[in-house]
Amino acid sequence: MGQNLILNMNDHGFVVCAYNRTTSKVDHFLENEAKGTNIVGAHSVEELCAKLKRPRKVMLLVKAGDAVDNFIDQLLPFLEQGDIIIDGGNSHFPDSIRRTKDLADKGILFVGSGVSGGEEGARYGPSLMPGGNPAAWPAIKPIFQAIAAKAPDGAPCCDWVGETGAGHYVKMVHNGIEYGDMQLICEVYQILGEGLGLSHDEMADIFTEWNKGELDSYLIEITRDILKYKDTDGTPLVTKIRDTAGQKGTGKWTAIDSLDRGIPVTLIGEAVYSRCLSSLKDERVRASKILKGPTNSPKFTGDKKAFIAQLGQALYAAKIVSYAQGYMLMRQAAKDYGWNLNYAGIALMWRGGCIIRSAFLGKIRDAYTTNPELENLLFDPFFQEATAKAQDAWRTVVAQAVTVGIPTPAMSTALNFYDGLRHEMLPANLLQAQRDYFGAHTYELLSAPGKFVHTNWTGTGGNITATTYDA
């Protein structure tokens, strides 16, 4: 990532100084990938800072956590007031909030920037999500917007996100949505293979067609390529990969943060739990031999072509819910931290370069451009119509999967969220009565919201209520 960003910056006319604590890597880079360029190298932090034009702009791409703080501590003796430190790693947003404040007290401007697109994106145009100290933006804007990916209309997939930890927060949510998108696609893959009995070449053809329409996206595109890829013996390589998913933690951060804020980001949560379940491989092998599934055939027996079309609609609708939940979370965080997030701009940043880039994001940008105060993405007329149009297919797919015993945790929780949101009344009234019955936790009446009352349900419970608190 680091060396590819340096090469990208060089391509756009910026002179960059490269440093790595293993100085032999610097020399190797200068003698090979950077040979014939204007890139220079440094063999110490002091030399790095001495070679930089003021205000110095130092971008770190190191492991999140203590490594970032340790490197900042090494830099500080050689920096001056007004210099800029940019953390381009996948740092947790509370760390960026802390670093922005602590460095501001020392006269140093801190930027925590999400960088998405992997190594290829870094080389030819990533999605960049900078936030932190706003005073740093004018100095880094020409560089960041030059090297960023460009949307189909030519706009750079980079803009200022917001104060303190806003950049890394938006990147965290981006990664959470990425978890959800990947899980949805994996569920579709299992339905196509296990449920419909299709070959990997047949599945690849389906993803090829989907990528020409409303599902057009990077993840659909690479799924097509993966399904087509053959090992040396002519069999699909993907079938030989152990079905235990890894994770770096950003999806988990998103799920935990959603619980802390009381925002039901259920799809991302299920995507994280699905990875956890996949890691229980030995236990699943044992379970497969003793736990019974449905008695009917695990294969779909109806019109396959029609069902595949329904599957595409279900995937599209669930994807809409994933983004709606992500935007709900960002909206609440912005309220909590006083960030002025540009929701249309965030969709634009994600339209190119990043892992979740898709044509679909143009519609999100349009929704928030039309109404910057949009309460929920599902309330936008386009997305209202899209989910309404897809819901019959969505329900059919989930019901069919349940019937034949194929798990669809992300797709089904998306449908449950949709149904829960569209219900004016939910059974939480009974839940509140239960809480009051056994714990005197009180409840509100529909006729008097904000006024908490307690009922002595048994006649022996008394009228003393529990102490109220927020968890």
BELGI-V265875 format. One record per backbone hydrogen bond with DSSP energy under -1.0 kcal/mol. CO is the residue of the C=O (numbers start at 1). NH is the residue of the N-H. E is the energy in kcal/mol with one decimal. If there is no record, write none. Layout:
BEGIN
((CO NH E) (CO NH E))
END
This chain:
BEGIN
((1 5 -2.2) (2 6 -2.0) (3 7 -2.3) (4 8 -2.2) (5 9 -2.7) (6 10 -2.4) (7 11 -2.3) (8 12 -1.1) (9 14 -2.2) (10 13 -2.0) (16 40 -2.5) (18 42 -1.9) (21 23 -1.1) (22 25 -2.0) (23 27 -1.9) (24 28 -2.3) (25 29 -2.2) (26 30 -2.4) (27 31 -1.9) (29 34 -2.9) (32 35 -1.5) (34 37 -1.9) (40 18 -2.8) (44 48 -2.3) (45 49 -2.5) (46 50 -2.1) (47 51 -1.5) (56 84 -3.5) (58 86 -3.4) (60 88 -3.0) (65 68 -1.0) (65 69 -1.3) (66 70 -3.0) (67 71 -1.9) (68 72 -2.4) (69 73 -2.3) (70 74 -1.5) (71 75 -1.8) (72 76 -2.2) (75 78 -2.4) (76 79 -1.4) (80 83 -2.2) (83 109 -2.8) (84 58 -2.7) (85 111 -2.6) (86 60 -3.6) (87 113 -2.4) (89 91 -1.4) (92 95 -1.5) (92 96 -1.1) (93 97 -2.2) (94 98 -2.2) (95 99 -2.7) (96 100 -2.3) (97 101 -1.7) (98 102 -2.9) (99 103 -2.4) (100 104 -1.7) (101 105 -1.9) (103 108 -2.8) (104 107 -1.5) (107 82 -3.3) (109 85 -2.6) (110 133 -2.8) (111 87 -3.0) (112 131 -1.2) (114 129 -2.7) (116 127 -2.4) (117 121 -2.0) (118 122 -2.3) (119 123 -1.7) (120 124 -2.4) (121 125 -2.8) (126 149 -3.0) (127 116 -2.5) (129 114 -2.1) (130 161 -3.1) (131 112 -2.5) (132 164 -1.3) (133 136 -2.2) (134 137 -1.1) (136 140 -1.4) (137 141 -2.5) (140 144 -2.9) (141 145 -2.7) (143 147 -2.1) (144 148 -1.4) (149 157 -3.4) (151 154 -3.0) (155 151 -3.2) (156 158 -1.9) (157 128 -2.0) (162 132 -2.0) (163 166 -2.5) (165 169 -2.1) (166 170 -2.6) (167 171 -1.9) (168 172 -2.0) (169 173 -2.3) (170 174 -2.5) (171 175 -2.5) (172 176 -2.1) (173 177 -2.8) (174 178 -2.1) (175 179 -2.2) (176 180 -2.0) (177 181 -3.0) (178 182 -2.5) (179 183 -2.3) (180 184 -2.5) (181 185 -2.2) (182 186 -2.2) (183 187 -2.2) (184 188 -2.0) (185 189 -2.4) (186 190 -2.1) (187 191 -2.1) (188 192 -2.7) (189 193 -2.3) (190 194 -2.4) (190 195 -1.1) (191 196 -1.6) (192 198 -2.3) (195 300 -3.6) (199 203 -2.3) (200 204 -2.4) (201 205 -1.9) (202 206 -1.6) (203 207 -2.3) (204 208 -2.1) (205 209 -2.0) (206 210 -2.6) (207 211 -1.9) (209 212 -1.8) (210 213 -1.6) (213 216 -1.8) (216 359 -1.7) (217 221 -2.0) (218 222 -2.7) (219 223 -1.7) (220 224 -2.0) (221 225 -1.8) (222 226 -2.6) (223 227 -2.5) (224 228 -1.4) (225 229 -1.0) (229 237 -1.9) (231 234 -2.2) (235 231 -3.4) (236 239 -1.1) (237 240 -2.1) (238 241 -1.2) (242 244 -1.8) (249 253 -2.5) (250 254 -2.0) (251 255 -2.3) (252 256 -2.8) (253 257 -2.8) (254 258 -2.2) (255 259 -1.7) (256 260 -2.3) (257 261 -1.9) (258 263 -2.5) (263 265 -2.3) (264 266 -1.9) (265 269 -1.6) (266 270 -2.5) (267 271 -2.0) (268 272 -2.1) (269 273 -2.4) (270 274 -2.3) (271 275 -1.4) (272 276 -1.9) (273 277 -2.7) (274 278 -2.2) (275 279 -1.3) (277 280 -1.4) (279 281 -1.1) (280 284 -2.4) (281 285 -2.4) (282 286 -1.9) (283 287 -2.5) (284 288 -2.4) (286 289 -1.1) (287 290 -1.1) (287 291 -3.0) (303 307 -2.2) (304 308 -2.7) (305 309 -1.6) (306 310 -1.9) (307 311 -2.5) (308 312 -2.0) (309 313 -1.7) (310 314 -2.6) (311 315 -2.4) (312 316 -2.0) (313 317 -2.5) (314 318 -2.4) (315 319 -2.0) (316 320 -1.8) (317 321 -1.8) (318 322 -2.0) (319 323 -1.9) (320 324 -2.4) (321 325 -2.7) (322 326 -2.0) (323 327 -2.6) (324 328 -2.0) (325 329 -2.0) (326 330 -2.2) (327 331 -2.4) (328 332 -1.9) (329 333 -2.4) (330 334 -2.5) (331 335 -1.7) (332 336 -2.5) (333 337 -2.6) (334 338 -1.3) (334 339 -1.4) (342 346 -2.1) (343 347 -1.8) (344 348 -1.8) (345 349 -2.4) (346 350 -1.4) (348 351 -1.5) (354 357 -1.3) (357 218 -2.3) (358 361 -1.2) (359 362 -1.7) (360 364 -1.0) (361 365 -2.6) (362 366 -2.2) (363 367 -2.2) (364 368 -2.2) (365 369 -1.9) (366 370 -2.4) (367 371 -1.8) (371 374 -2.1) (376 379 -2.4) (377 380 -1.4) (380 384 -2.6) (381 385 -2.3) (382 386 -2.3) (383 387 -2.2) (384 388 -2.1) (385 389 -2.5) (386 390 -1.7) (387 391 -1.5) (390 394 -2.6) (391 395 -2.6) (392 396 -2.1) (393 397 -2.5) (394 398 -2.2) (395 399 -2.6) (396 400 -2.6) (397 401 -2.6) (398 402 -2.4) (399 403 -2.4) (400 404 -2.1) (401 406 -2.6) (408 412 -2.7) (409 413 -1.6) (410 414 -1.9) (411 415 -1.5) (412 416 -2.4) (413 417 -2.4) (414 418 -2.3) (415 419 -2.6) (416 420 -2.6) (417 421 -3.0) (418 422 -1.8) (427 431 -1.4) (428 432 -2.5) (429 433 -1.8) (430 434 -2.5) (431 435 -2.4) (432 436 -2.3) (433 437 -2.5) (434 438 -2.3) (435 439 -1.9) (436 440 -1.6) (440 466 -3.2) (443 453 -2.9) (445 448 -1.4) (448 451 -1.8) (453 443 -2.0) (455 457 -1.6))
END
